[in-house]
Every structure is written in structure tokens, then in C-alpha cells.
Amino acid sequence: MNQTKNYLSKAVSELKPSGIRRFFDLAAGMEGVISLGVGEPDFVTSWSVREAAILSLEQGYTSYTANAGLLELREEISSYMNKNFQVDYAPANEIIVTVGASQAIDIALRAILDPNDEVIILEPSFVSYGPLVHLAGGMPVPIQTTKENDFKVTPKQLEEAITTRTKAIMICSPNNPTGSVYLDKELREIAEIAEKYNLVILSDEIYAELSYDESYTSLASLPGLRERTIVISGFSKGFAMTGWRLGYVCAPSEFCEAMIKIHQYAMMCAPTMAQHAAIEALRNGHGDVAAMKNSYRHRRNYFTTSLNEMGLTCHNPGGAFYAFPSIESTGLTSEQFAEALLMEEKVAVVPGNVFGESGEGHIRCSYASSMEQLQEAVKRMNRFIDRRK
């Protein structure tokens, strides 16, 4: 009899696999699939950025960096945060370069949570938030948002979810999976509540570069928020650098002192060549970022219009590169719809329920695909919907 399971951590054993991966695995063995499931830019990393990484290798920069990352990169991140989001962070002790934004989330949660501390998560949300809270010993407390409110939390909902054990609020804007963007006024309402109850805010700003209709507000830039906010970001989405696995966290020095200890023991440092590439991205990559953003805006307008025309009502996503249409008119559950669409028309989407209970009745579609692929996907989805009328 296999005894291996007896040795496994209870927390890990009870952890459910990512719901996104199941549909990727189903699609992997099929030919002719159009994938609208992957949250990844279809652009290749800018050539100057790739060239910087190649040059760093040719020059022999293959050793460890400082645990917090190259000081030169942290200085560029500091300048970037100040120029674009009007918030100051000291390169020496308030910025840590991480292995993707996901690692930044992990060390942030582990740095602040004691057993059974509660973290409020605004759902639908990125699939990693709840599991990472669990693995850090905390308790995720989801708040279910609704399409009627563009999937944004209300102050009343937020206050009702707070208990004596609440330690932090996790917020992602622009949001994955809905594309919703919190406006300045809405963020100030959240800020007032965080101050009132003395809560930490973990602000996932990985899609900050991809806000289409409104100027972007970083939570840490609001009065009184910097000292209680941990900003999480990276290069994957805006700079089309997903495979480079490079992120960063910006926070007051007391937070960073705690996080760097975890980072030292668990990771040592982020990849050196990726850090050199990121320096080039921050110095000279903004023109390419702007061009990608304009392309995504064009695709968003086409795709969301098409979804609404076929009867899958969809709010207008203000950022990121996801549409989150309702499929309730079909009478199918999110998983039934996603699996049938894949099997019948070879279009891969993600069922909304994997992002939380309030995602049921929706699907997530990434429009970070070429216009040709989006147009073909729309044709196939129209056929799929027409058969069910």
C-alpha cells in the first residue's frame, strides 16, 4: 500500500488544483484550437529588451545578484513608480525584485499573516489568491461582486465582511478576470475603510499599464495609504515578458525587511539576465508598451461588441485583456459551456466559477490574440450559440 500520502502536508493535500489548468490540458491534445484562455500577451518581448539579456550573458553577468535585486533595476523601478503613479519608494530598502508577481504575492502574505488571520478577497479574483492565503496560514474571506456593479465591491459589502481577525484586503485593478478598473473615487472609499479598521492593503497592479479609458490610480498614491499598502507588480503583462518571470514588490521598509527574509531563504534572487532585460524595458520600452496597449484597446472594442451582439452580455472591461461575458442565456453552467465550446467548436475559454462563486454564469475570454484569431473565434462562438436558440 502506498504510504506517500501520509507524508504530505494537510494544507497541500486539501488544496484544489487550478481550475484553469484542466481546460488547458483538454485543449492541449486537440488540433485547430483557438485559445482565448491564456492570460498572456501574444506579443514577443521587445527586441531591445531581449538584446539586453543577450548582452548581459555575453558579458558574463551570470552570478547571483543582491537578494533584493540589482540596485540599478530597483532605481529604475523607483523612478517608474514616481513618474507614472506619483508614489516614492527608496531603492535601497523599499523595493524587492521577485520571481514574477506571483512570488511577490506569496512573500507578502507570508510576511504579514499569523495563523487564522483573515484576508478579504474581492471575487471574481485571480485563482492564486485564496490558495496562497491558505498556504500562509491565513483564512481567505471572499466578497462576491456582481455584474450589476461592474464586478466592483461596495463600501457596505466591505465593512460587513470585516471582523476582529481581518488583517488585509487583496485588490486587483485592472482586475483578472473581469477587466474592471477601480476609479479614484472608488479607491478612496476603500482607503477610508482600510484606515478605519487599520488594515493592510495588498494591491496587485500587474495590469496597471493596460488601463484604457481612465488614468490609472495606484492605491499607494492616495493620502494615508502608502504606509499600509504593499504594491505588487511586474513585467509580464504590460511589457510582454511572461516567460522571464520577473516581478517586484514596493512597500514601506518594515514590510520589505520581513519579506526579504522569506525571499532570501526561499529564492535567493531573481534571474540575473532577466533583471538586465528589465532595466532596458523601463528605460526604453514604453513606446512598445503604448503600441501594444492601443492594439489591445482595438481588440477589446471588437470582441466585446461581438459578444453582446451574439447575446452573451458583457460589461466594458476598462483594463487588462479579458472579457467576462454572461452565458446565463444559454442555460449552461460555466463549466458546461466551456467544455462544450471546446469540444464542438475548438475554442478554449475559462469557466468563470474557477475565479470564485460570483464568476458562475460567466466565462473568461482573453482577447490577447491576433484579430484574425478573434474573428475566427467569434464565428465559431456564433455557431455554438445559434445551435442553442
Buried (B, 14 or more C-beta within 10 A) or exposed (E): EEEEEEEEEEEEEEEEEEBBEBBBEBBEEEEEBBBBBBBBBBBEBBEBBBEBBEBBEEEEBEEEBEBBBBEEBBBBBBBBBEEEBEBBBBBEBBBBBBBBBBBBBBBBBBBBBEEEBBBBBBBBBBBBBBBBBBBBBBBBBBBBBEBEEBBBBBEEBBEEBBEEEBBBBBBBBBBBBBBBBBBEEBBBBBBBBBBEBEBBBBBBBBBBBBBBEEEBBBBBBBEEBBEBBBBBBBBBBBBBBBEBBBBBBBBBEEBBEBBBBBBEEEBEBBBBBBBBBBBBBBBEBBEBBEEBBEBBBEBBEBBBEBBBEBBBBBBBBBBBBBBBBBBBBBEBBBBEBBBBBBEEBBBBBBBBBBBBEBBBBBBBBBBBBEEEBBEBBBBBBBEBBEEEE
